[in-house]
Amino acid sequence: MKPPLLTRVADGVHFVRTGAVNWTILTEGRDVTLVDAGYPGDLPAVLWALERLGRRPEQIGAVLVTHAHVDHIGSLPRLLSRAPDARVLTSGTEARHARREFLEQATPLDVAANLWRPGFPSWTLHIMRAGALKDVRVPRAEAFPGPGPLDVPGRPVPVLTPGHTSGHTCYHLPEAGALLTGDALVTAHPTSRTDGPQLLPSLFHHDEAAARAALDLLAPLPAGLLLPGHGPHLALSPAEAVAVVRGGDG
Ligand SMILES: [Zn+2]
């Protein structure tokens, strides 16, 4: 396993990057919350990052899901078998997605149709190895207990941002001044030719127009640090990042 990049970006906020996807580990005392969990093949990297932070899977109290694509929930089925007490929380719609009551994800055919594009062949090979074609479902996924901040490390506040998927959810960490944007806003992707705040290529969105509109929900949030699902973390406010994305629309 190539170790992922593990960066402490704020007190109790640890950002983990592989070449293909990111996740975040929130810690407070002995409590651990995982936000997203990479591809199925990223399980060793998830365990490695937990170990580096002196934690074990058994200590995970909650897993927060931004959205139920295979690159964000892939390691969960095997990880959760070692974390019997962990609750898996997301929006009501995305919980159903994670349980695979429906599926909103680019198909292998969608990806194959884009193989001529720069970046796609090597990225496709990489994600196939990471288990992109595995049928991943998380029966344990459930809706947040109620509105407002979650009673887990970092007190994340869910921000429903439908578009990339119908129940996509970002997480605002008011105390850390950070925003976990999932795939509602990313800062790079192996199939993108530009760096900086951007939307993923069209084929990855369930509803691209809604994904674009959802940026309005992020822009007003007070934060100075963006932790995206893909690409490096950026010291920018959501308003600044959204302005860049909108500027890039021409
Ligand atoms: Zn993703």
Residues whose N, C-alpha, C, O or C-beta is under 5 A from the ligand:
A	BS01	ZN	D71 D183 G229
